[in-house]
């Protein structure tokens, strides 16, 4: 089987295969299903994507972020709890991209949002929203013309992804009713990648360049529902829920090529799951 799905839906590609199923499954944190869901959550966490910047009230920063999707190890690609053990090809989309907009508020606060609209990409339809509230503080520490900044930030991501995740068209089979994905119609599954967290970072302003590093904690509360009717009319509507907590570290550099244009590169690492790069381009509207 070679399933196809969007990068945001890939997070749950291994939680199930259609067939006889339980009504609800809650895999433990040490199961492959839970580990894989956490692995694919890493690239879509709505963490900070550039060096902390203190915006004036009403000032806007509009940006686009792109993150390569890492490939999970073979040791977690085999289902171990909710369904019969089975290995899947889980990484068919190479990157995750989203727009961002940040608006400055009084007292150094800022509100940030992102929305990925319900436009079908590959075989899935995402509808994801992310929000963050942050505060940037200039610290009274100077080294020549350098400036030290502190960022404190809370963030959340909600929404859903619909599509043929468990049984895509390329994975269907009509030869054996006892095997997974028996039928001629792809599944219509729904994934809710709900998560929230907090983070902090320090940045050194070097004129046109700023380097920064930080870390945070994210609470993952994903919910997944299978939607598959097999060739004999049997319905699989299994739900899968996981509660996980993950720590992360990140660091990067932001360059102000011109006063209004900012380019960033960041390494984002979740030690328990995965590491990925994030690249962004932002335009500052004064």
N, C-alpha and C positions, 0 to 999 in steps of 0.2 A: 504493500500500500504506500502511496505517495500523496499524503494529504496536502491541500493548499489552504492557506488562511492568511489573514493580515498579521502584521507583527504584533499588534496588541492582542489579537485572539490567540496567538501562538502560545501564550502563557498557560493555556489549559488544554493543549492538544493531547496530553497524555492522561487526563483524568478519567477518561472512559472510552469504551468502545461499545457500540450498540449491541443489543441482545437482551437476554434476561437480566434485569437490573434491580438493585435496591431502590426504594423510593428516596432515601436520603443517605449520603455518605459524608462522614467527617473524618478524613484521614489525619493521623497524628503527625506532629511536626517532623518526625524522622522518616516518614514514608517518602517514596519517590514522587508520588503525586504532589505532596506539599512542597518538596524541594524544587520541583520543576515550576510550580506556580510562582514560588518566590524568585526563582532564577529569571523568569521572564518579566517579573515586576520591576527588576532593577533598572532596565533602560527607560521605563516610563514614569518613575518617581518624579514628582514635580519639585525637584530641588533647585537651588540657585544654579544658573548656567553661566554666570560671568562674575567678575570681581565686583564686590559691593560698591554701589554708586549711590550717593545721597542726592535724590531728586528734589528740586524745589516744588512747592505745592502747585499742582496743575501741570507740571512737566511730564511729558510722555516719553517712554522708551518702547519702541515697537521692534520686535525681533523674531527671528526664525531659528529653531534649534533642530539639529540633525544628530542622531546617535546610532552608530553601527550596532547591530544586534549580535551578541556573542553566540557561539554554538555550545549547547550543553554537552557535558561529558556523557559517554555511553552508559556510565553507571547509574544515571538517573533517568534515562530514556525508557526504562522498562517499568510498566505499571506494576504496583505491588500490593494494593489494598482494595480499591473500589471495584476493580474488574479483573478479569483473567489477565495474567502477565502478558505483555505485548510490547514490542519495540516499534516506535514510530519515527518517521523523519519529521522533526519539529521545527526546522529553521529553513523556510523557503523564501522569506523576505529579509533582505540584508540590512535595512535601516528603519528607524522610527523617526518621524518628523512631526513637528507641531509649531504653530505660531504662538507668540507671547505678546502681551501688552502690559506695561507697568506704568502706573500713574503715581506721582508724588503727592503726599499728604502732609499736613502740618507736623511739626516736631520730629522730622526725620523719618516718619512712617511712609510706607508705600503699599499700594494694593496691586497685586499681579494676577492675571487670569490667562487661561488658554482654553481654546475650544477646537476640537476636531469634529467637523460636521458629519452627518450621516450620509456620506458619499461612498458608494460601493467601490472598494479597492481590492483587486484580486477577487476572492470569493466571499468576503465578509464586509459588513457594514458597521463601522464604528460610530459612536456618538458619545464622546468623552469630554468632560469639563474638568479643569483644574483651577485651584485658587490658592493664593498665598497672601499673608500679611507679614510685613517685615519692618525692621527699623535699623537704620545705619547711623552709627555714632562715630564722629571723628574723635580719636583719643589724643590726649595731650602728651604725645611722645613724638619727638622730631629727631631726624638724623639728617642734617643738611636741609635739603628741600623735600625730603621724603615725608609722607604722611601715612599714619596708621589708622585703619578703619575697622570697626567691629560691626558685624551683621548678626542679628537675631531674627529668625524667620520661622513661621508656622505655615504648613501647606496641606492640601488635601486634593484627592482625585476621585471623581465619581463618574458614573455613566455605564454604558454597556457596549458590547460588541456582539453583533449577530452574524451568523453564517454557518456553513458546513464545516465545523471544527472536528467533531469526532468521526464523522463518516463523509468525507468529501467525495465528489464524483469519481475522482481517480482511485479511490479506495473501495468502491462498491464491488460486491461480487454476488453472483446469482447461482453459484454451483453448490454451495453447502449451507443449509439453514442453520447449522450448528456453529458456524464460524462468524466472527464479527462482521458487521456491515453487510449483511445479506439483504439485498434489495436493489431497486433501480432508481430510487430518489435519494439525493443527498440529505444529510441531517440539517436541521435548522436550529442551531444551538445559541444560547445566550450567555454571555460572560460579563459579570460586573466586577471590575478591578478596584473595588473600593479600598482606599488607603488614606492615612493621615499621619503627619509627623512634625518634627521640629528639628532645627539645625542652627549651628552657629559657625561663623567664619571670620578670619582676620585677613586683611589685605594691606599691602604696602603700595602706596601710590608713587610711581617713579616718573611722573610727567605723562608722557604718552603711553606708558605701559603701567600695568598693575599686576602684581602677583598675589595669589591668595591661596589659603588652605583652610579646611574646616571639616566638620563631621556632624552627624545627626542620628536620629532614631526614627524609624518608620514602623507604624502598626498596620499590618496587612490584613484585610478582611474580605478577600475575594469570594464571590458566589458564582457558581456555574450551574446551568441547567441544560441537560441533554434534551434534544428534540429530534427523535428519529423514529420512523415507522418502517419496520422491515417488510420484506416481501410477503409475509404471511399476515400482515396487519397488526403485529405486536408493537405496542408503543413503549418506547424508553424515554421517560421524563425524569430520570434521576437528577437529583441536585447534589452538588458537592460544595462544602463550606470548609474554610481553613482559617484559623486564627494564628498569626505569626508576628513576631517582632524581629526587626532587623536593624543592625547598626551599619553605618556607612561612613566612608572618608572620601574626601575629594580635594582636588587642588588644580590650579590652572593659571592661565595668563590671559589678560585682556589688553588689546592694543587699540588706542584711539587713532586710527589712520588719518582722519580729519576730525575737527571738533565734534561733528555730529554722527560719525560712523564708527562703530565699535565692532571688533572681531575678537572672538574668544575661542579658546580650546581648553578642555578640562578632562582630567581622568577621574572617573567616578567608580569607586570600589566598594562593593558589599562583600566583606571577607567570607561570609558564610555561603555566598551564592555565585557572584559574577562581577567582573569589572568591564567597563566600557568607556569609550571616548565620547565626548560631546563637543560639537562644534556649533557656534552660533554667530549670527550677524545681526547687529541691532542699529537702529537709527534713532537718534535722540532729537525729539521735537521740543524746542525751547519755548 
